[in-house]
């Protein structure tokens, strides 16, 4: 009973960590982008550059997390990120200077790695040490919940006629409150559990790792275009003005249970086949608004995107735990570098395309095409996995014959 209570607290800490470091420090910008454009003169390309600086910060955070081997340092760094997520959100209100905003978005991006990489690694390691199923589905419900919580707060503040500055302050207050359980209940490395439980690493081949990085790069490109611009895309569709926040809430509603659902799918068909299905559905969700911009299609697009983007992250990071149970952050960091590179490139490209053509359609087509290229890499990974299984079976039969 005590173990189950502890597990619930650990998961709740992880969910709260994602709400603070990802929901407020990352996703809230997508919600406030149209409001800031209306009230501060921020352009589409400027909005894209701010998103890119956020992801550049995320990349630095990933590199930092991957380079740190001392778990105590990671644990303390996670706490620093909780504080900085609050501070950088509140500080957005003091200026309209693009350089200052870029610095703040960069620091907020560093903080986002706290929930996605450091917290994921601490929780996964705690689960392994305590003989629980090494899956991150419950933890990643926090990503969907972070979208819902921040979207609802923004909608409530809009109903109260709050300006963009009041919105950022409200988000900072939310982050400060939610950071408390994340601070208190994130499992400390020294209390991870049974010291006698040992985990044997089974690292993948270099070819597998390289192709997985390419596939995950594609997932990062597909994710960042829709997650950054979906509110602005919907707000720009004739007849759907004012529905951007609603679309983002739908993304969050679909994302909340998605990681758990895809965990179950992966158990039945394997992680790579599950990823293949998620990539394909995500590509469809991305391109739908460019093909048809009616409300039912936009709703379907939001649900498809929300139901798949977090699955791609959760499944890959869970694979990291299976390959390197002794130090899952190692493979997590490698994969997230690929994912993060795409997140730096995509917003700027999409922002310029939107300014040049007057809409996001070409950016969405490009994003969906990159996702489909990712499915080709996944098919290559399936072939590598199949060949490795054949060789393993052959060695087993040879050993049996020798005896």
Buried (B, 14 or more C-beta within 10 A) or exposed (E): EEEEEBBEBBBBBBBBBBBBBBBBBBBBBBBBBBBBBEEBEBEBBBBBBBBBBBBBBBBBBBBBBBEBEEBEBBBBBBBEBBBBBBBBBBBBBEEBEBEEBBBBBBBBBBBBBBBBBBBBBBBBBBBBBBEBEBBBBBBBBBBBBBBBBBBBBBBEBBEEEBBBBEBBBBBBBBBBEBBEBBBEBBBEBEEBBEEEEEBEEEEBEEEBBEBBBBBBBBBBBBBBBBBBBBBBBBBBBEEBEEBBBBBBBBBBBBBBBBBBBBBEBBEEEEBBBBBBBBBBBBBBBBBBBBEEBEBEEBBBBBBBBBBBBBBBBBBBBBBBBBBBBEBBBBBBBBBBBBBBBBBBBBBBBBBBBBBEEEBBBBBBBBBBBBBBBBBBBBEBBBEBBEEBEEEEEEEEEEEEEEE
